[in-house]
Amino acid sequence: MSRGRAIALNLKSDTVIKQKERCLIIKRSEKGKKVTSKKIKEINEKRVKGYKLMGKAEGMNLFHCLHLGSKYCKNFYDRVVAYLIVKPTKGKNNFTVAFYEKKESQ
């Protein structure tokens, strides 16, 4: 992550078309610029086809995985639009999250 950049996280439920949709609100602030926020939604395995996988992170919890994604994925904040919580693995880090971006038009 570059200097002067921070991501603040808030877990929030949102109501969209009479359905409860789980999402994360991520915020980015850069030195001398205003804070911007972005909503990334949780998707299920049936909806993965509409997205392109950016990568997976294994961590202690959702926020740790989000931190790892933002740290190691190029332009994470600008690209990420959805995430999928993958079945927990056995081991020290037992939480895996897959991050997705919009699929390019063909």
N, C-alpha and C positions, 0 to 999 in steps of 0.2 A: 504494500500500500504506500502511496506517496505521502509526503509530509503535508500536514495541514488538512488531511481528509479523515473524517470519522463517520461511522455508520451507527446510528442509534436504532434500536429495534423495539417495536411494540407489537404484541400479539393481540389480535382483534377479531371479533366476529362481525360480519357484515350481512345485511339482508339484501338480497338481489332477487327480484322477481319472485317474491314470496318463498324463496329458498334460503336457508342459512348457508352461507359460504364462508369457509375458513380462509383467512388470508393473513399475511404479514404486511405491516407498513414499515418500510425501510426509509430511513432519512439519510441524506448526505449533506454535509456542510464543508465548504472549502473556504479557506482563509480569504476574507474580503468579499465573499459572495453570499447570497442568501441561501437558506436551508431549503433543499428540495426533498420532497417525499414521493414515494412510489409504492403502489400496492402490488404485491405478488400473491397469486392465489394458489391454494392447495388443490391439486388435481388427483384423480384416482387413475388406476391403471388403464381403464377404458378410454380416458381422454388423452393419454400420452401420444397417440398417433398424430394429433394436431400440433405437436411441438417437436423441437430439435433438442436433443440432450446436450447440455453444456458440460456436465461432469457430475460426479458424485463425491460427497464428503462423508467421512466417518468420524463421528465425534461423541462427546459425552451427552449432548442434548441438541435440540434444534438450533439454539442460538450459537453453540460452538460450531456446528456444521455451517451455518450461515457466515460466521466469521471466516472459516476456512475457505469457503467459496469466494468470498470477497477478496481474500488475501491472495489466492493462487489462480483465480480465473481472470483473464484479461477483460477489461471493461465490464466487469460483473454487474455493476449497478445499472449501466445503460442497456444491457442485454437481457437480464433475467426477467421473466414474466410469470413463471410458475415453478412449483416444487412438488415433489412426491416423497412422502415418508416411506422408505423401503423397510421391509421386514427386518427387525433388529438382528444383528449378528452376534455370535458368541465371542466374547473377548473383552478386553479392557474398554475399548470404545464400542459401545453396543447400540449406537444410533446411526443410521445411514439415511442421507437425504440426497435425492437426485434433483438437480436444478435444470430448468428448461428455458429456452428462448423461442421466439416465434419462428415457425418454419418459413424458409424463403419461398416466395412464389415461383412456381415452375413454368 
